[in-house]
């Protein structure tokens, strides 16, 4: 039976569902991995999910540090990370931005800074500015 | 001012911000609609069980 007043709740961003459906095409167990992440964070949202639960911003000056300074990424598989943000207390809200590969994020080897910039803007929903400018 | 007024500007504030620089020929009220539709909000908070149920339904599988 689910807790009617959970200390940790989840909220999905505009890209969340689309990204999960996309990841599911190549990674059959992605839903199981997401469930493990959510179960783990429900117990303690500040606990690190594995050894690679880190700020998404990475190095200073990266697009993610500019557009998503609070976002974190945790590896669900060696190539797929869940991107999320924490906010508030009692309850803590975990904002789920999406699940993406290194290639999606532009953080593979070698890094793709242009790709990172595009994805950072999409996740930060700052593409609205580009969209509006296209109307002018 | 409440913090939510900063992070979630009211429709009136959004209208005024856009109207101040709107020289597009498009009605500001229409620009407000565009911004609101594209800049979609996060969903209402839900429990982990509810979120997983949503994903299971979308993917047609059970974990």
N, CA and C atoms of all chains as a GROMACS GRO file, in nm:
protein
  597
    1UNK      N    1   0.085  -0.119   0.000
    1UNK     CA    2   0.000   0.000   0.000
    1UNK      C    3   0.089   0.125   0.000
    2UNK      N    4   0.057   0.220  -0.085
    2UNK     CA    5   0.144   0.337  -0.096
    2UNK      C    6   0.118   0.435   0.018
    3UNK      N    7   0.222   0.509   0.052
    3UNK     CA    8   0.214   0.610   0.158
    3UNK      C    9   0.136   0.731   0.106
    4UNK      N   10   0.026   0.772   0.173
    4UNK     CA   11  -0.052   0.886   0.123
    4UNK      C   12   0.020   1.020   0.138
    5UNK      N   13   0.119   1.025   0.227
    5UNK     CA   14   0.193   1.149   0.248
    5UNK      C   15   0.343   1.123   0.239
    6UNK      N   16   0.392   1.091   0.121
    6UNK     CA   17   0.533   1.056   0.108
    6UNK      C   18   0.623   1.176   0.134
    7UNK      N   19   0.741   1.149   0.190
    7UNK     CA   20   0.838   1.255   0.216
    7UNK      C   21   0.911   1.294   0.088
    8UNK      N   22   0.903   1.207  -0.011
    8UNK     CA   23   0.966   1.234  -0.141
    8UNK      C   24   0.860   1.217  -0.249
    9UNK      N   25   0.846   1.317  -0.333
    9UNK     CA   26   0.752   1.309  -0.444
    9UNK      C   27   0.827   1.339  -0.574
   10UNK      N   28   0.766   1.302  -0.683
   10UNK     CA   29   0.830   1.315  -0.814
   10UNK      C   30   0.745   1.400  -0.907
   11UNK      N   31   0.813   1.476  -0.991
   11UNK     CA   32   0.744   1.561  -1.087
   11UNK      C   33   0.817   1.547  -1.220
   12UNK      N   34   0.743   1.535  -1.328
   12UNK     CA   35   0.807   1.512  -1.457
   12UNK      C   36   0.807   1.637  -1.543
   13UNK      N   37   0.919   1.660  -1.610
   13UNK     CA   38   0.931   1.773  -1.700
   13UNK      C   39   0.878   1.739  -1.839
   14UNK      N   40   0.874   1.837  -1.928
   14UNK     CA   41   0.814   1.817  -2.061
   14UNK      C   42   0.884   1.709  -2.145
   15UNK      N   43   1.012   1.685  -2.121
   15UNK     CA   44   1.085   1.587  -2.202
   15UNK      C   45   1.089   1.449  -2.138
   16UNK      N   46   1.039   1.436  -2.017
   16UNK     CA   47   1.058   1.312  -1.941
   16UNK      C   48   1.002   1.189  -2.013
   17UNK      N   49   0.872   1.190  -2.038
   17UNK     CA   50   0.809   1.071  -2.093
   17UNK      C   51   0.865   1.036  -2.230
   18UNK      N   52   0.885   1.138  -2.313
   18UNK     CA   53   0.942   1.117  -2.446
   18UNK      C   54   1.080   1.052  -2.437
   19UNK      N   55   1.160   1.096  -2.341
   19UNK     CA   56   1.296   1.042  -2.328
   19UNK      C   57   1.293   0.898  -2.279
   20UNK      N   58   1.199   0.865  -2.190
   20UNK     CA   59   1.191   0.728  -2.140
   20UNK      C   60   1.147   0.633  -2.251
   21UNK      N   61   1.047   0.675  -2.326
   21UNK     CA   62   1.000   0.591  -2.438
   21UNK      C   63   1.113   0.570  -2.538
   22UNK      N   64   1.191   0.674  -2.564
   22UNK     CA   65   1.302   0.662  -2.657
   22UNK      C   66   1.410   0.568  -2.604
   23UNK      N   67   1.443   0.582  -2.476
   23UNK     CA   68   1.547   0.497  -2.416
   23UNK      C   69   1.504   0.351  -2.412
   24UNK      N   70   1.374   0.327  -2.395
   24UNK     CA   71   1.322   0.191  -2.386
   24UNK      C   72   1.346   0.112  -2.515
   25UNK      N   73   1.357   0.182  -2.628
   25UNK     CA   74   1.375   0.114  -2.757
   25UNK      C   75   1.506   0.035  -2.760
   26UNK      N   76   1.610   0.090  -2.698
   26UNK     CA   77   1.741   0.024  -2.702
   26UNK      C   78   1.779  -0.042  -2.570
   27UNK      N   79   1.710  -0.006  -2.464
   27UNK     CA   80   1.746  -0.059  -2.331
   27UNK      C   81   1.622  -0.120  -2.268
   28UNK      N   82   1.612  -0.252  -2.280
   28UNK     CA   83   1.490  -0.323  -2.245
   28UNK      C   84   1.454  -0.308  -2.097
   29UNK      N   85   1.556  -0.294  -2.011
   29UNK     CA   86   1.528  -0.291  -1.867
   29UNK      C   87   1.531  -0.149  -1.810
   30UNK      N   88   1.510  -0.048  -1.894
   30UNK     CA   89   1.524   0.089  -1.846
   30UNK      C   90   1.420   0.122  -1.738
   31UNK      N   91   1.300   0.067  -1.752
   31UNK     CA   92   1.197   0.096  -1.651
   31UNK      C   93   1.235   0.038  -1.516
   32UNK      N   94   1.292  -0.082  -1.518
   32UNK     CA   95   1.339  -0.142  -1.392
   32UNK      C   96   1.446  -0.055  -1.328
   33UNK      N   97   1.536  -0.003  -1.410
   33UNK     CA   98   1.643   0.083  -1.357
   33UNK      C   99   1.586   0.213  -1.300
   34UNK      N  100   1.487   0.269  -1.368
   34UNK     CA  101   1.424   0.392  -1.318
   34UNK      C  102   1.355   0.364  -1.184
   35UNK      N  103   1.290   0.249  -1.176
   35UNK     CA  104   1.222   0.212  -1.051
   35UNK      C  105   1.323   0.198  -0.937
   36UNK      N  106   1.437   0.136  -0.965
   36UNK     CA  107   1.540   0.122  -0.862
   36UNK      C  108   1.586   0.260  -0.814
   37UNK      N  109   1.605   0.351  -0.909
   37UNK     CA  110   1.646   0.487  -0.875
   37UNK      C  111   1.541   0.554  -0.786
   38UNK      N  112   1.415   0.543  -0.825
   38UNK     CA  113   1.309   0.611  -0.751
   38UNK      C  114   1.289   0.548  -0.613
   39UNK      N  115   1.298   0.416  -0.604
   39UNK     CA  116   1.287   0.349  -0.473
   39UNK      C  117   1.400   0.396  -0.381
   40UNK      N  118   1.520   0.404  -0.437
   40UNK     CA  119   1.638   0.444  -0.359
   40UNK      C  120   1.624   0.587  -0.310
   41UNK      N  121   1.587   0.677  -0.400
   41UNK     CA  122   1.574   0.818  -0.364
   41UNK      C  123   1.454   0.843  -0.272
   42UNK      N  124   1.355   0.757  -0.279
   42UNK     CA  125   1.239   0.772  -0.191
   42UNK      C  126   1.278   0.748  -0.045
   43UNK      N  127   1.378   0.664  -0.025
   43UNK     CA  128   1.427   0.638   0.110
   43UNK      C  129   1.509   0.756   0.163
   44UNK      N  130   1.593   0.811   0.077
   44UNK     CA  131   1.677   0.925   0.115
   44UNK      C  132   1.717   0.999  -0.013
   45UNK      N  133   1.651   1.110  -0.041
   45UNK     CA  134   1.678   1.178  -0.168
   45UNK      C  135   1.820   1.232  -0.182
   46UNK      N  136   1.888   1.250  -0.069
   46UNK     CA  137   2.025   1.303  -0.075
   46UNK      C  138   2.130   1.193  -0.092
   47UNK      N  139   2.090   1.068  -0.069
   47UNK     CA  140   2.186   0.959  -0.085
   47UNK      C  141   2.222   0.943  -0.232
   48UNK      N  142   2.348   0.913  -0.257
   48UNK     CA  143   2.395   0.900  -0.394
   48UNK      C  144   2.354   0.765  -0.451
   49UNK      N  145   2.300   0.766  -0.571
   49UNK     CA  146   2.258   0.643  -0.638
   49UNK      C  147   2.379   0.589  -0.716
   50UNK      N  148   2.457   0.505  -0.650
   50UNK     CA  149   2.577   0.453  -0.713
   50UNK      C  150   2.690   0.555  -0.710
   51UNK      N  151   2.800   0.517  -0.771
   51UNK     CA  152   2.920   0.601  -0.766
   51UNK      C  153   2.920   0.715  -0.864
   52UNK      N  154   2.822   0.719  -0.952
   52UNK     CA  155   2.822   0.824  -1.054
   52UNK      C  156   2.694   0.906  -1.048
   53UNK      N  157   2.663   0.953  -0.930
   53UNK     CA  158   2.548   1.041  -0.906
   53UNK      C  159   2.608   1.178  -0.876
   54UNK      N  160   2.621   1.260  -0.979
   54UNK     CA  161   2.703   1.381  -0.969
   54UNK      C  162   2.631   1.501  -1.030
   55UNK      N  163   2.680   1.623  -1.001
   55UNK     CA  164   2.622   1.740  -1.069
   55UNK      C  165   2.637   1.728  -1.220
   56UNK      N  166   2.530   1.764  -1.290
   56UNK     CA  167   2.536   1.759  -1.437
   56UNK      C  168   2.629   1.867  -1.491
   57UNK      N  169   2.640   1.975  -1.417
   57UNK     CA  170   2.717   2.089  -1.466
   57UNK      C  171   2.859   2.051  -1.503
   58UNK      N  172   2.919   1.960  -1.426
   58UNK     CA  173   3.054   1.917  -1.458
   58UNK      C  174   3.152   2.031  -1.450
   59UNK      N  175   3.230   2.044  -1.554
   59UNK     CA  176   3.335   2.147  -1.551
   59UNK      C  177   3.273   2.286  -1.562
   60UNK      N  178   3.339   2.381  -1.498
   60UNK     CA  179   3.294   2.519  -1.503
   60UNK      C  180   3.293   2.568  -1.648
   61UNK      N  181   3.188   2.640  -1.683
   61UNK     CA  182   3.180   2.693  -1.818
   61UNK      C  183   3.108   2.603  -1.915
   62UNK      N  184   3.067   2.483  -1.869
   62UNK     CA  185   2.991   2.395  -1.958
   62UNK      C  186   2.851   2.451  -1.977
   63UNK      N  187   2.786   2.417  -2.087
   63UNK     CA  188   2.649   2.465  -2.108
   63UNK      C  189   2.556   2.428  -1.993
   64UNK      N  190   2.578   2.312  -1.933
   64UNK     CA  191   2.490   2.269  -1.826
   64UNK      C  192   2.507   2.354  -1.700
   65UNK      N  193   2.628   2.403  -1.677
   65UNK     CA  194   2.647   2.490  -1.561
   65UNK      C  195   2.576   2.622  -1.581
   66UNK      N  196   2.559   2.662  -1.706
   66UNK     CA  197   2.490   2.788  -1.735
   66UNK      C  198   2.339   2.773  -1.727
   67UNK      N  199   2.286   2.666  -1.789
   67UNK     CA  200   2.141   2.653  -1.800
   67UNK      C  201   2.077   2.568  -1.692
   68UNK      N  202   2.151   2.472  -1.640
   68UNK     CA  203   2.094   2.380  -1.541
   68UNK      C  204   2.191   2.363  -1.424
   69UNK      N  205   2.218   2.471  -1.353
   69UNK     CA  206   2.321   2.464  -1.249
   69UNK      C  207   2.287   2.370  -1.134
   70UNK      N  208   2.159   2.340  -1.113
   70UNK     CA  209   2.120   2.254  -1.001
   70UNK      C  210   2.097   2.109  -1.042
   71UNK      N  211   2.100   2.082  -1.171
   71UNK     CA  212   2.067   1.948  -1.217
   71UNK      C  213   2.177   1.848  -1.182
   72UNK      N  214   2.135   1.724  -1.161
   72UNK     CA  215   2.228   1.616  -1.133
   72UNK      C  216   2.204   1.504  -1.233
   73UNK      N  217   2.305   1.419  -1.249
   73UNK     CA  218   2.287   1.300  -1.334
   73UNK      C  219   2.334   1.179  -1.256
   74UNK      N  220   2.258   1.072  -1.271
   74UNK     CA  221   2.295   0.945  -1.208
   74UNK      C  222   2.288   0.837  -1.315
   75UNK      N  223   2.391   0.755  -1.320
   75UNK     CA  224   2.394   0.650  -1.422
   75UNK      C  225   2.293   0.540  -1.389
   76UNK      N  226   2.209   0.508  -1.489
   76UNK     CA  227   2.120   0.393  -1.478
   76UNK      C  228   2.184   0.271  -1.542
   77UNK      N  229   2.259   0.295  -1.648
   77UNK     CA  230   2.339   0.194  -1.716
   77UNK      C  231   2.472   0.262  -1.748
   78UNK      N  232   2.570   0.189  -1.800
   78UNK     CA  233   2.697   0.256  -1.832
   78UNK      C  234   2.680   0.374  -1.928
   79UNK      N  235   2.576   0.370  -2.014
   79UNK     CA  236   2.562   0.478  -2.112
   79UNK      C  237   2.442   0.570  -2.088
   80UNK      N  238   2.349   0.528  -2.006
   80UNK     CA  239   2.227   0.608  -1.988
   80UNK      C  240   2.222   0.667  -1.847
   81UNK      N  241   2.196   0.797  -1.842
   81UNK     CA  242   2.185   0.867  -1.713
   81UNK      C  243   2.045   0.926  -1.699
   82UNK      N  244   2.001   0.932  -1.574
   82UNK     CA  245   1.877   1.003  -1.543
   82UNK      C  246   1.917   1.143  -1.496
   83UNK      N  247   1.850   1.244  -1.552
   83UNK     CA  248   1.880   1.382  -1.517
   83UNK      C  249   1.768   1.433  -1.427
   84UNK      N  250   1.806   1.489  -1.312
   84UNK     CA  251   1.705   1.528  -1.215
   84UNK      C  252   1.751   1.648  -1.133
   85UNK      N  253   1.656   1.707  -1.064
   85UNK     CA  254   1.685   1.815  -0.970
   85UNK      C  255   1.610   1.788  -0.840
   86UNK      N  256   1.668   1.831  -0.730
   86UNK     CA  257   1.602   1.821  -0.600
   86UNK      C  258   1.555   1.958  -0.556
   87UNK      N  259   1.437   1.964  -0.495
   87UNK     CA  260   1.394   2.091  -0.438
   87UNK      C  261   1.304   2.066  -0.318
   88UNK      N  262   1.315   2.154  -0.220
   88UNK     CA  263   1.226   2.152  -0.105
   88UNK      C  264   1.256   2.043  -0.003
   89UNK      N  265   1.180   2.050   0.105
   89UNK     CA  266   1.191   1.951   0.213
   89UNK      C  267   1.050   1.923   0.265
   90UNK      N  268   1.027   1.797   0.297
   90UNK     CA  269   0.898   1.756   0.355
   90UNK      C  270   0.776   1.810   0.284
   91UNK      N  271   0.749   1.775   0.163
   91UNK     CA  272   0.825   1.672   0.094
   91UNK      C  273   0.937   1.731   0.008
   92UNK      N  274   1.034   1.648  -0.021
   92UNK     CA  275   1.135   1.681  -0.121
   92UNK      C  276   1.080   1.643  -0.257
   93UNK      N  277   1.087   1.736  -0.351
   93UNK     CA  278   1.042   1.705  -0.487
   93UNK      C  279   1.162   1.672  -0.573
   94UNK      N  280   1.154   1.558  -0.639
   94UNK     CA  281   1.257   1.522  -0.736
   94UNK      C  282   1.199   1.548  -0.874
   95UNK      N  283   1.254   1.650  -0.939
   95UNK     CA  284   1.208   1.685  -1.073
   95UNK      C  285   1.283   1.600  -1.174
   96UNK      N  286   1.208   1.520  -1.248
   96UNK     CA  287   1.268   1.429  -1.345
   96UNK      C  288   1.270   1.497  -1.482
   97UNK      N  289   1.390   1.524  -1.532
   97UNK     CA  290   1.403   1.594  -1.660
   97UNK      C  291   1.410   1.497  -1.777
   98UNK      N  292   1.472   1.382  -1.758
   98UNK     CA  293   1.477   1.286  -1.867
   98UNK      C  294   1.584   1.181  -1.845
   99UNK      N  295   1.586   1.081  -1.933
   99UNK     CA  296   1.693   0.981  -1.935
   99UNK      C  297   1.760   0.989  -2.071
  100UNK      N  298   1.892   1.005  -2.070
  100UNK     CA  299   1.964   1.033  -2.193
  100UNK      C  300   2.097   0.958  -2.198
  101UNK      N  301   2.142   0.931  -2.319
  101UNK     CA  302   2.274   0.870  -2.337
  101UNK      C  303   2.381   0.979  -2.334
  102UNK      N  304   2.506   0.936  -2.327
  102UNK     CA  305   2.617   1.032  -2.335
  102UNK      C  306   2.609   1.110  -2.467
  103UNK      N  307   2.573   1.038  -2.573
  103UNK     CA  308   2.564   1.105  -2.704
  103UNK      C  309   2.455   1.211  -2.703
  104UNK      N  310   2.340   1.178  -2.641
  104UNK     CA  311   2.231   1.277  -2.631
  104UNK      C  312   2.279   1.402  -2.559
  105UNK      N  313   2.355   1.381  -2.453
  105UNK     CA  314   2.396   1.492  -2.367
  105UNK      C  315   2.520   1.564  -2.419
  106UNK      N  316   2.586   1.502  -2.516
  106UNK     CA  317   2.710   1.562  -2.567
  106UNK      C  318   2.827   1.545  -2.472
  107UNK      N  319   2.815   1.444  -2.383
  107UNK     CA  320   2.920   1.426  -2.282
  107UNK      C  321   3.000   1.298  -2.305
  108UNK      N  322   2.993   1.244  -2.427
  108UNK     CA  323   3.069   1.124  -2.457
  108UNK      C  324   3.216   1.156  -2.479
  109UNK      N  325   3.287   1.060  -2.536
  109UNK     CA  326   3.428   1.082  -2.568
  109UNK      C  327   3.443   1.072  -2.720
  110UNK      N  328   3.478   1.180  -2.789
  110UNK     CA  329   3.504   1.312  -2.732
  110UNK      C  330   3.373   1.386  -2.703
  111UNK      N  331   3.382   1.484  -2.616
  111UNK     CA  332   3.264   1.564  -2.581
  111UNK      C  333   3.219   1.645  -2.702
  112UNK      N  334   3.088   1.667  -2.710
  112UNK     CA  335   3.029   1.744  -2.820
  112UNK      C  336   2.964   1.868  -2.757
  113UNK      N  337   3.039   1.978  -2.754
  113UNK     CA  338   2.992   2.097  -2.682
  113UNK      C  339   2.867   2.156  -2.746
  114UNK      N  340   2.858   2.149  -2.879
  114UNK     CA  341   2.740   2.202  -2.946
  114UNK      C  342   2.616   2.122  -2.904
  115UNK      N  343   2.633   1.990  -2.898
  115UNK     CA  344   2.523   1.903  -2.857
  115UNK      C  345   2.483   1.933  -2.711
  116UNK      N  346   2.583   1.954  -2.626
  116UNK     CA  347   2.556   1.986  -2.487
  116UNK      C  348   2.476   2.115  -2.476
  117UNK      N  349   2.516   2.214  -2.555
  117UNK     CA  350   2.447   2.344  -2.552
  117UNK      C  351   2.301   2.326  -2.592
  118UNK      N  352   2.278   2.249  -2.700
  118UNK     CA  353   2.141   2.227  -2.746
  118UNK      C  354   2.057   2.157  -2.640
  119UNK      N  355   2.115   2.052  -2.582
  119UNK     CA  356   2.039   1.975  -2.483
  119UNK      C  357   2.017   2.056  -2.357
  120UNK      N  358   2.116   2.132  -2.314
  120UNK     CA  359   2.100   2.215  -2.195
  120UNK      C  360   1.986   2.314  -2.214
  121UNK      N  361   1.978   2.373  -2.331
  121UNK     CA  362   1.871   2.469  -2.358
  121UNK      C  363   1.735   2.399  -2.360
  122UNK      N  364   1.731   2.279  -2.419
  122UNK     CA  365   1.603   2.206  -2.424
  122UNK      C  366   1.556   2.173  -2.283
  123UNK      N  367   1.648   2.121  -2.204
  123UNK     CA  368   1.610   2.081  -2.069
  123UNK      C  369   1.573   2.201  -1.984
  124UNK      N  370   1.641   2.312  -2.007
  124UNK     CA  371   1.612   2.434  -1.930
  124UNK      C  372   1.493   2.507  -1.988
  125UNK      N  373   1.443   2.457  -2.098
  125UNK     CA  374   1.326   2.514  -2.166
  125UNK      C  375   1.353   2.657  -2.210
  126UNK      N  376   1.479   2.685  -2.243
  126UNK     CA  377   1.510   2.818  -2.291
  126UNK      C  378   1.503   2.826  -2.443
  127UNK      N  379   1.461   2.714  -2.505
  127UNK     CA  380   1.442   2.720  -2.649
  127UNK      C  381   1.322   2.806  -2.685
  128UNK      N  382   1.245   2.846  -2.584
  128UNK     CA  383   1.133   2.937  -2.609
  128UNK      C  384   1.183   3.066  -2.673
  129UNK      N  385   1.303   3.109  -2.630
  129UNK     CA  386   1.358   3.234  -2.683
  129UNK      C  387   1.384   3.220  -2.833
  130UNK      N  388   1.443   3.106  -2.871
  130UNK     CA  389   1.468   3.080  -3.012
  130UNK      C  390   1.338   3.072  -3.088
  131UNK      N  391   1.240   3.005  -3.026
  131UNK     CA  392   1.111   2.988  -3.090
  131UNK      C  393   1.044   3.124  -3.115
  132UNK      N  394   1.049   3.208  -3.015
  132UNK     CA  395   0.986   3.339  -3.031
  132UNK      C  396   1.059   3.422  -3.136
  133UNK      N  397   1.192   3.412  -3.135
  133UNK     CA  398   1.269   3.490  -3.234
  133UNK      C  399   1.236   3.444  -3.375
  134UNK      N  400   1.203   3.315  -3.388
  134UNK     CA  401   1.170   3.265  -3.521
  134UNK      C  402   1.042   3.325  -3.574
  135UNK      N  403   0.962   3.380  -3.482
  135UNK     CA  404   0.836   3.442  -3.524
  135UNK      C  405   0.855   3.585  -3.572
  136UNK      N  406   0.970   3.643  -3.535
  136UNK     CA  407   0.989   3.785  -3.564
  136UNK      C  408   1.022   3.809  -3.712
  137UNK      N  409   0.722   4.035  -0.168
  137UNK     CA  410   0.708   3.946  -0.283
  137UNK      C  411   0.738   3.802  -0.241
  138UNK      N  412   0.655   3.712  -0.285
  138UNK     CA  413   0.678   3.570  -0.256
  138UNK      C  414   0.770   3.511  -0.362
  139UNK      N  415   0.845   3.408  -0.319
  139UNK     CA  416   0.941   3.347  -0.412
  139UNK      C  417   0.870   3.290  -0.534
  140UNK      N  418   0.746   3.242  -0.516
  140UNK     CA  419   0.675   3.185  -0.630
  140UNK      C  420   0.644   3.291  -0.735
  141UNK      N  421   0.638   3.417  -0.690
  141UNK     CA  422   0.612   3.525  -0.786
  141UNK      C  423   0.734   3.550  -0.873
  142UNK      N  424   0.851   3.509  -0.820
  142UNK     CA  425   0.974   3.522  -0.899
  142UNK      C  426   0.989   3.404  -0.994
  143UNK      N  427   0.968   3.284  -0.939
  143UNK     CA  428   0.991   3.165  -1.020
  143UNK      C  429   0.873   3.134  -1.113
  144UNK      N  430   0.754   3.178  -1.076
  144UNK     CA  431   0.638   3.152  -1.159
  144UNK      C  432   0.562   3.283  -1.180
  145UNK      N  433   0.612   3.367  -1.270
  145UNK     CA  434   0.549   3.496  -1.288
  145UNK      C  435   0.404   3.480  -1.330
  146UNK      N  436   0.322   3.570  -1.286
  146UNK     CA  437   0.181   3.564  -1.319
  146UNK      C  438   0.162   3.593  -1.466
  147UNK      N  439   0.044   3.559  -1.514
  147UNK     CA  440   0.014   3.585  -1.654
  147UNK      C  441   0.021   3.735  -1.683
  148UNK      N  442  -0.022   3.815  -1.586
  148UNK     CA  443  -0.016   3.960  -1.604
  148UNK      C  444   0.129   4.008  -1.616
  149UNK      N  445   0.218   3.953  -1.529
  149UNK     CA  446   0.358   3.992  -1.535
  149UNK      C  447   0.421   3.948  -1.667
  150UNK      N  448   0.384   3.828  -1.712
  150UNK     CA  449   0.435   3.779  -1.839
  150UNK      C  450   0.387   3.868  -1.953
  151UNK      N  451   0.261   3.907  -1.947
  151UNK     CA  452   0.204   3.994  -2.049
  151UNK      C  453   0.280   4.127  -2.053
  152UNK      N  454   0.303   4.184  -1.937
  152UNK     CA  455   0.369   4.314  -1.930
  152UNK      C  456   0.513   4.306  -1.980
  153UNK      N  457   0.583   4.197  -1.946
  153UNK     CA  458   0.722   4.181  -1.989
  153UNK      C  459   0.730   4.169  -2.142
  154UNK      N  460   0.639   4.091  -2.198
  154UNK     CA  461   0.639   4.075  -2.343
  154UNK      C  462   0.591   4.201  -2.412
  155UNK      N  463   0.491   4.265  -2.355
  155UNK     CA  464   0.433   4.382  -2.418
  155UNK      C  465   0.532   4.498  -2.425
  156UNK      N  466   0.620   4.504  -2.326
  156UNK     CA  467   0.717   4.614  -2.322
  156UNK      C  468   0.810   4.612  -2.443
  157UNK      N  469   0.832   4.492  -2.499
  157UNK     CA  470   0.927   4.482  -2.611
  157UNK      C  471   0.863   4.426  -2.737
  158UNK      N  472   0.732   4.417  -2.736
  158UNK     CA  473   0.666   4.354  -2.850
  158UNK      C  474   0.649   4.452  -2.966
  159UNK      N  475   0.736   4.437  -3.065
  159UNK     CA  476   0.719   4.516  -3.188
  159UNK      C  477   0.704   4.422  -3.307
  160UNK      N  478   0.647   4.303  -3.276
  160UNK     CA  479   0.639   4.198  -3.377
  160UNK      C  480   0.519   4.210  -3.470
  161UNK      N  481   0.419   4.285  -3.426
  161UNK     CA  482   0.295   4.288  -3.502
  161UNK      C  483   0.199   4.179  -3.459
  162UNK      N  484   0.248   4.088  -3.375
  162UNK     CA  485   0.162   3.982  -3.320
  162UNK      C  486   0.106   4.032  -3.188
  163UNK      N  487  -0.022   4.009  -3.165
  163UNK     CA  488  -0.083   4.056  -3.041
  163UNK      C  489  -0.011   3.997  -2.921
  164UNK      N  490   0.016   4.080  -2.820
  164UNK     CA  491   0.087   4.032  -2.701
  164UNK      C  492   0.012   3.918  -2.634
  165UNK      N  493  -0.121   3.926  -2.636
  165UNK     CA  494  -0.199   3.819  -2.574
  165UNK      C  495  -0.173   3.684  -2.643
  166UNK      N  496  -0.147   3.691  -2.776
  166UNK     CA  497  -0.114   3.567  -2.847
  166UNK      C  498   0.026   3.518  -2.810
  167UNK      N  499   0.119   3.612  -2.792
  167UNK     CA  500   0.254   3.572  -2.750
  167UNK      C  501   0.250   3.505  -2.612
  168UNK      N  502   0.166   3.555  -2.524
  168UNK     CA  503   0.152   3.493  -2.392
  168UNK      C  504   0.105   3.348  -2.407
  169UNK      N  505   0.010   3.327  -2.495
  169UNK     CA  506  -0.039   3.190  -2.517
  169UNK      C  507   0.072   3.100  -2.569
  170UNK      N  508   0.153   3.154  -2.661
  170UNK     CA  509   0.263   3.075  -2.717
  170UNK      C  510   0.364   3.039  -2.609
  171UNK      N  511   0.402   3.138  -2.529
  171UNK     CA  512   0.499   3.112  -2.423
  171UNK      C  513   0.447   3.005  -2.328
  172UNK      N  514   0.321   3.016  -2.290
  172UNK     CA  515   0.265   2.922  -2.194
  172UNK      C  516   0.255   2.780  -2.251
  173UNK      N  517   0.228   2.772  -2.381
  173UNK     CA  518   0.214   2.640  -2.441
  173UNK      C  519   0.348   2.572  -2.463
  174UNK      N  520   0.449   2.650  -2.502
  174UNK     CA  521   0.580   2.590  -2.529
  174UNK      C  522   0.657   2.568  -2.400
  175UNK      N  523   0.653   2.666  -2.311
  175UNK     CA  524   0.728   2.658  -2.187
  175UNK      C  525   0.648   2.582  -2.083
  176UNK      N  526   0.617   2.458  -2.114
  176UNK     CA  527   0.527   2.379  -2.033
  176UNK      C  528   0.580   2.355  -1.892
  177UNK      N  529   0.492   2.348  -1.798
  177UNK     CA  530   0.533   2.331  -1.660
  177UNK      C  531   0.565   2.185  -1.626
  178UNK      N  532   0.626   2.165  -1.512
  178UNK     CA  533   0.642   2.029  -1.462
  178UNK      C  534   0.504   1.979  -1.416
  179UNK      N  535   0.492   1.849  -1.413
  179UNK     CA  536   0.366   1.790  -1.370
  179UNK      C  537   0.344   1.816  -1.221
  180UNK      N  538   0.224   1.793  -1.176
  180UNK     CA  539   0.196   1.798  -1.033
  180UNK      C  540   0.277   1.688  -0.965
  181UNK      N  541   0.325   1.714  -0.844
  181UNK     CA  542   0.402   1.610  -0.773
  181UNK      C  543   0.318   1.485  -0.751
  182UNK      N  544   0.384   1.371  -0.759
  182UNK     CA  545   0.317   1.243  -0.735
  182UNK      C  546   0.413   1.150  -0.663
  183UNK      N  547   0.358   1.048  -0.602
  183UNK     CA  548   0.443   0.951  -0.532
  183UNK      C  549   0.521   0.868  -0.633
  184UNK      N  550   0.622   0.799  -0.583
  184UNK     CA  551   0.700   0.712  -0.670
  184UNK      C  552   0.613   0.603  -0.732
  185UNK      N  553   0.521   0.549  -0.653
  185UNK     CA  554   0.432   0.445  -0.706
  185UNK      C  555   0.346   0.498  -0.820
  186UNK      N  556   0.298   0.620  -0.802
  186UNK     CA  557   0.215   0.679  -0.908
  186UNK      C  558   0.296   0.705  -1.034
  187UNK      N  559   0.419   0.752  -1.015
  187UNK     CA  560   0.504   0.778  -1.132
  187UNK      C  561   0.536   0.649  -1.207
  188UNK      N  562   0.569   0.544  -1.131
  188UNK     CA  563   0.599   0.416  -1.195
  188UNK      C  564   0.476   0.363  -1.268
  189UNK      N  565   0.358   0.379  -1.208
  189UNK     CA  566   0.235   0.333  -1.274
  189UNK      C  567   0.214   0.407  -1.406
  190UNK      N  568   0.246   0.536  -1.407
  190UNK     CA  569   0.234   0.614  -1.532
  190UNK      C  570   0.329   0.560  -1.639
  191UNK      N  571   0.451   0.530  -1.596
  191UNK     CA  572   0.550   0.479  -1.691
  191UNK      C  573   0.511   0.340  -1.741
  192UNK      N  574   0.462   0.257  -1.651
  192UNK     CA  575   0.418   0.123  -1.692
  192UNK      C  576   0.308   0.131  -1.796
  193UNK      N  577   0.215   0.223  -1.773
  193UNK     CA  578   0.104   0.238  -1.868
  193UNK      C  579   0.155   0.287  -2.003
  194UNK      N  580   0.249   0.381  -2.000
  194UNK     CA  581   0.302   0.436  -2.125
  194UNK      C  582   0.383   0.334  -2.203
  195UNK      N  583   0.456   0.249  -2.131
  195UNK     CA  584   0.543   0.152  -2.197
  195UNK      C  585   0.476   0.016  -2.215
  196UNK      N  586   0.361  -0.001  -2.152
  196UNK     CA  587   0.291  -0.128  -2.166
  196UNK      C  588   0.363  -0.244  -2.103
  197UNK      N  589   0.427  -0.220  -1.990
  197UNK     CA  590   0.495  -0.328  -1.920
  197UNK      C  591   0.481  -0.308  -1.770
  198UNK      N  592   0.515  -0.412  -1.695
  198UNK     CA  593   0.503  -0.407  -1.549
  198UNK      C  594   0.636  -0.446  -1.486
  199UNK      N  595   0.679  -0.367  -1.389
  199UNK     CA  596   0.804  -0.402  -1.319
  199UNK      C  597   0.778  -0.426  -1.172
   0.00000   0.00000   0.00000
